Each structure stands twice: as C-alpha cells, then as structure tokens.
Amino acid sequence: MRVVPVPVCSDNYAYLLIDEATNKAAAVDPFDVPKVKAQAEKEGVELTALITTHHHADHSGGNKEFHSVYPNAPVYDGDTFSVGENIKVKCLATPCHTQDSICYYVQDTTRPEQKGVFTGDTLFLAGCGRFFEGTAPEMHKALSYLGTLPDETVVYNGHEYTKGSLAFGAHIDPDAPGISKLRKLVEESVTTGKSTIADEKQWNVFMRLDSAAVRTVTKAQDDIDAIAKLREMKNSFRG
C-alpha cells in the first residue's frame, strides 16, 4: 500500500491510495481532476475508484468531472470495499463537520502493519474540523471513535492546517507530550501522513480533553463542555 498526497486548491489534500501489487488506485477527494490524473500517470497507476469524505465543494467538487473522465470507476461514500487486490477499506461514520462526513480506515492485507485513515475535515494533524453541521457531542464521539484505531494508524487529513493547529495547541498546553516533534513537522511544507493516531492522542488538545491543561484553560467540568469550549476558542484564535 502506498499513499501519495496531491495538494489542491490553496491548502487541500487529495490523495492516491495505491495497491502496489496491481498498480490500481483510488482517488480520495480529487477536487482538481487534471492534477490528480497527472499524478496518477506519473506514478504509473490506473485510477479505478473515487472516495469522498464529505460534500463540501473543495472535497467533492471534482466528482462529476472525475466520473466523466473515469466513467467505469465507482464513487464510494459509505461501505466496506477493496482497492486493487490487497487494500481493504472500512468506512467510519463521523458526522459533525458535516452530517455526511466519513473517515476511511485502510489496511494492506499482505502487509497488515500498513494502516492508514483518511479523515477529511474531521481530524487534522493536532486539530479538528469546525462543527458546521454538528454538535460538540458528535465531534467528541467521532474523535473518540478514531482514537480506538490501532495506534500505528497513519493519519491523512484534508487540509494543511498544522501550523495554526500547533499554535493553538501550544497556547492551550505548551508542555503536551510530543510537541517538540510537532514543531519540527511544521517546518515541512507537507505534514499529512507524518502523524499517527498515537501521536494525535499525545499532542492534539481535542483528543486530550481530560488533561489538566485543557480543563484549567476551559474551566470545563466534562469532556463535552471541554471540546465545545476548545472549538469556540480555536474559531477566534489569532495566535
């Protein structure tokens, strides 16, 4: 299994999810179809499927064009399915950012140590998406669900927001475990695919709701109150 990020728009990521045994690939959120097509040709892979994380135009806006270019490729938005022969994909319902938000857990059956999750705008590296169509309990449930994935699962998110997420996280909890590693990651132009679920549980304040630092800053009495207040603070944060 190989995952190739394809930067699109100003800060979005599309992806190629490649089964190396067959050179077949799925495109994840291919907003810019010509760019994704060019990357697939560069990698020498055949695009056979489209995976969509949610309906926002910067993620699903290329779907119609993709279907016209690849008319035989199914469009997946919820199910359990395969890419090529060896990649198994499990869809995880994670409503909040939008009510149709889906994360995709992927694993190579020939190399089971290779695991990843495409999180769209639900989970970012050191952050989470805005609650546009959902509530604090829904985002708490979604992130808790993702937190049950194997620790070594690599996170592939929908935007390059890491610099801002680090600034906010360090403002809330400057001594969070792993924050020095996160600072080094931010120096790179592409950070997606360079954190795991274990990392996120260390440095992502939205997944550390019971930490002393989060409870002190938010004055929250429980996890739901904490995540709601953190999101409100992040929405107006200008650090």
C-alpha positions as CSV (number, residue, x, y, z in Angstrom):
1,M,0.0,0.0,0.0
2,R,1.2,3.4,-0.9
3,V,-0.4,6.8,-0.3
4,V,0.5,9.8,-2.4
5,P,-0.7,13.3,-1.3
6,V,-1.8,15.6,-4.1
7,P,-2.0,19.3,-2.9
8,V,-5.0,21.0,-4.5
9,C,-6.7,24.4,-4.0
10,S,-4.8,26.6,-1.6
11,D,-4.4,24.1,1.3
12,N,-6.4,21.0,0.5
13,Y,-5.1,17.5,0.0
14,A,-6.4,14.9,-2.5
15,Y,-4.8,11.5,-2.4
16,L,-3.9,8.5,-4.4
17,L,-4.4,5.3,-2.5
18,I,-2.3,2.7,-4.4
19,D,-2.4,-1.1,-4.3
20,E,1.2,-1.7,-5.4
21,A,0.5,-5.4,-6.3
22,T,-1.9,-4.3,-9.1
23,N,-1.0,-0.7,-9.7
24,K,-4.6,0.2,-9.2
25,A,-5.6,3.2,-7.2
26,A,-8.4,5.1,-5.7
27,A,-8.6,8.9,-5.7
28,V,-9.6,10.5,-2.4
29,D,-11.3,13.9,-2.7
30,P,-10.0,14.6,-6.2
31,F,-11.1,18.3,-6.4
32,D,-8.6,19.1,-9.2
33,V,-9.1,16.2,-11.6
34,P,-6.4,17.1,-14.1
35,K,-3.9,17.4,-11.3
36,V,-4.9,14.1,-9.8
37,K,-4.9,12.5,-13.2
38,A,-1.4,13.8,-14.0
39,Q,-0.1,12.5,-10.6
40,A,-1.6,9.1,-11.3
41,E,0.1,9.0,-14.7
42,K,3.4,10.0,-13.1
43,E,3.0,7.2,-10.6
44,G,2.1,4.7,-13.3
45,V,-1.2,3.7,-11.7
46,E,-4.7,3.1,-13.0
47,L,-7.5,5.0,-11.2
48,T,-10.3,2.6,-10.6
49,A,-12.3,4.3,-7.8
50,L,-13.3,7.6,-6.2
51,I,-13.6,8.0,-2.4
52,T,-15.3,11.1,-1.0
53,T,-15.1,12.2,2.7
54,H,-17.9,14.8,2.7
55,H,-19.9,17.1,0.5
56,H,-18.1,20.4,0.8
57,A,-17.1,21.6,-2.7
58,D,-13.4,21.7,-2.0
59,H,-13.6,17.9,-1.4
60,S,-16.4,16.7,-3.6
61,G,-16.3,19.4,-6.3
62,G,-14.4,17.2,-8.7
63,N,-16.7,14.2,-8.6
64,K,-18.7,14.9,-11.7
65,E,-15.6,15.6,-13.8
66,F,-13.9,12.6,-12.4
67,H,-16.8,10.4,-13.4
68,S,-16.8,11.8,-16.9
69,V,-13.0,11.1,-17.2
70,Y,-13.3,7.7,-15.5
71,P,-16.9,6.5,-16.2
72,N,-16.3,3.0,-15.0
73,A,-14.9,4.0,-11.7
74,P,-17.4,3.6,-8.8
75,V,-17.8,6.5,-6.4
76,Y,-17.6,5.4,-2.8
77,D,-19.2,7.3,0.1
78,G,-20.0,4.6,2.6
79,D,-19.4,0.8,2.6
80,T,-16.7,-1.7,3.0
81,F,-14.8,-2.3,-0.2
82,S,-11.4,-3.1,-1.7
83,V,-8.9,-1.1,-3.8
84,G,-7.0,-3.4,-6.1
85,E,-6.5,-6.9,-4.7
86,N,-4.9,-6.1,-1.3
87,I,-6.2,-2.9,0.2
88,K,-9.3,-3.2,2.4
89,V,-11.3,-0.1,3.2
90,K,-13.7,0.3,6.1
91,C,-15.9,3.4,6.2
92,L,-16.4,5.1,9.6
93,A,-19.3,7.4,10.0
94,T,-18.1,10.5,11.8
95,P,-20.8,13.2,11.5
96,C,-20.2,16.7,12.9
97,H,-18.2,18.9,10.5
98,T,-20.9,17.8,8.0
99,Q,-23.6,15.2,8.7
100,D,-22.2,13.1,5.8
101,S,-18.6,13.1,7.0
102,I,-17.0,9.7,6.6
103,C,-13.4,8.6,7.5
104,Y,-11.9,5.7,5.7
105,Y,-9.7,3.2,7.5
106,V,-7.4,1.3,5.1
107,Q,-5.1,-1.7,5.6
108,D,-2.9,-3.7,3.2
109,T,-3.8,-7.4,3.8
110,T,-0.4,-8.6,2.6
111,R,1.3,-6.1,5.0
112,P,-1.0,-5.7,7.9
113,E,1.4,-3.4,9.7
114,Q,0.4,-0.8,7.0
115,K,-2.6,1.1,8.2
116,G,-4.0,4.5,7.5
117,V,-7.1,6.6,7.9
118,F,-8.3,9.4,5.6
119,T,-10.0,11.8,7.9
120,G,-11.2,14.6,5.6
121,D,-12.1,17.6,7.8
122,T,-12.9,15.6,10.9
123,L,-9.4,15.1,12.3
124,F,-6.5,17.3,11.4
125,L,-2.9,17.0,12.5
126,A,-3.2,18.5,16.0
127,G,-6.7,19.8,15.4
128,C,-10.2,19.0,14.3
129,G,-12.8,20.5,11.9
130,R,-15.4,23.1,12.7
131,F,-18.8,21.9,13.8
132,F,-20.6,23.3,10.8
133,E,-23.5,20.8,10.8
134,G,-23.0,19.1,14.1
135,T,-22.5,19.4,17.8
136,A,-19.8,19.0,20.4
137,P,-21.1,15.6,21.5
138,E,-20.9,14.4,17.8
139,M,-17.3,15.6,17.4
140,H,-16.3,14.1,20.7
141,K,-17.9,10.8,19.6
142,A,-16.1,11.0,16.2
143,L,-12.7,11.7,17.7
144,S,-13.2,9.0,20.3
145,Y,-14.1,6.6,17.6
146,L,-10.9,7.4,15.7
147,G,-9.0,7.1,18.9
148,T,-9.9,3.4,19.0
149,L,-8.0,2.7,15.8
150,P,-4.6,1.0,16.2
151,D,-2.0,3.4,17.5
152,E,0.2,3.0,14.4
153,T,-2.5,4.1,12.0
154,V,-1.2,6.9,9.9
155,V,-3.4,10.0,9.6
156,Y,-4.1,11.5,6.2
157,N,-6.2,14.7,6.7
158,G,-8.0,17.1,4.3
159,H,-6.1,20.3,4.8
160,E,-2.6,21.7,5.6
161,Y,-3.6,23.4,8.8
162,T,-0.8,22.1,11.0
163,K,0.9,25.4,11.7
164,G,-2.2,27.0,13.1
165,S,-3.2,23.9,15.0
166,L,0.3,23.8,16.6
167,A,0.0,27.5,17.6
168,F,-3.4,26.9,19.3
169,G,-2.4,23.6,20.9
170,A,0.8,25.2,22.3
171,H,-1.3,28.1,23.6
172,I,-3.5,25.6,25.5
173,D,-0.9,23.1,26.6
174,P,2.7,24.1,25.8
175,D,4.0,21.0,27.6
176,A,1.9,18.4,25.8
177,P,3.8,15.2,25.0
178,G,5.4,15.2,21.6
179,I,5.0,18.9,21.0
180,S,8.7,19.2,20.1
181,K,8.3,16.6,17.3
182,L,5.2,18.6,16.1
183,R,7.2,21.8,16.0
184,K,9.7,20.1,13.7
185,L,6.9,18.8,11.4
186,V,5.5,22.3,11.0
187,E,8.8,23.3,9.3
188,E,7.9,21.0,6.4
189,S,5.6,22.2,3.7
190,V,3.6,18.9,3.7
191,T,2.8,17.4,7.0
192,T,0.0,15.0,6.2
193,G,0.9,11.3,6.6
194,K,3.5,12.2,9.2
195,S,1.5,11.6,12.3
196,T,-0.3,8.6,13.7
197,I,-3.3,8.0,15.9
198,A,-0.9,7.6,18.8
199,D,0.7,11.0,18.0
200,E,-2.7,12.7,17.9
201,K,-3.6,11.2,21.3
202,Q,-0.4,12.8,22.6
203,W,-0.5,16.3,21.1
204,N,-4.0,17.0,19.8
205,V,-5.8,19.0,22.5
206,F,-9.2,17.9,21.0
207,M,-8.2,14.3,21.9
208,R,-6.8,15.2,25.4
209,L,-10.0,16.6,26.9
210,D,-9.3,15.3,30.4
211,S,-5.8,16.8,30.6
212,A,-5.1,19.2,33.4
213,A,-4.1,21.9,31.0
214,V,-7.3,21.7,28.9
215,R,-9.5,21.6,32.0
216,T,-7.7,24.6,33.5
217,V,-7.9,26.8,30.4
218,T,-11.5,25.8,29.5
219,K,-12.8,25.6,33.1
220,A,-14.9,22.6,31.7
221,Q,-16.5,20.1,34.0
222,D,-16.7,17.3,31.4
223,D,-15.4,16.2,28.0
224,I,-18.3,17.6,26.1
225,D,-18.0,21.0,27.7
226,A,-14.3,20.9,27.1
227,I,-14.4,20.2,23.4
228,A,-17.2,22.8,22.9
229,K,-15.1,25.5,24.6
230,L,-11.9,24.5,22.8
231,R,-13.7,24.8,19.4
232,E,-15.1,28.2,20.3
233,M,-11.6,29.3,21.4
234,K,-10.0,27.9,18.2
235,N,-12.6,29.7,16.0
236,S,-11.4,33.1,17.3
237,F,-7.8,32.3,17.9
238,R,-5.3,34.6,16.2
239,G,-2.0,33.3,17.6
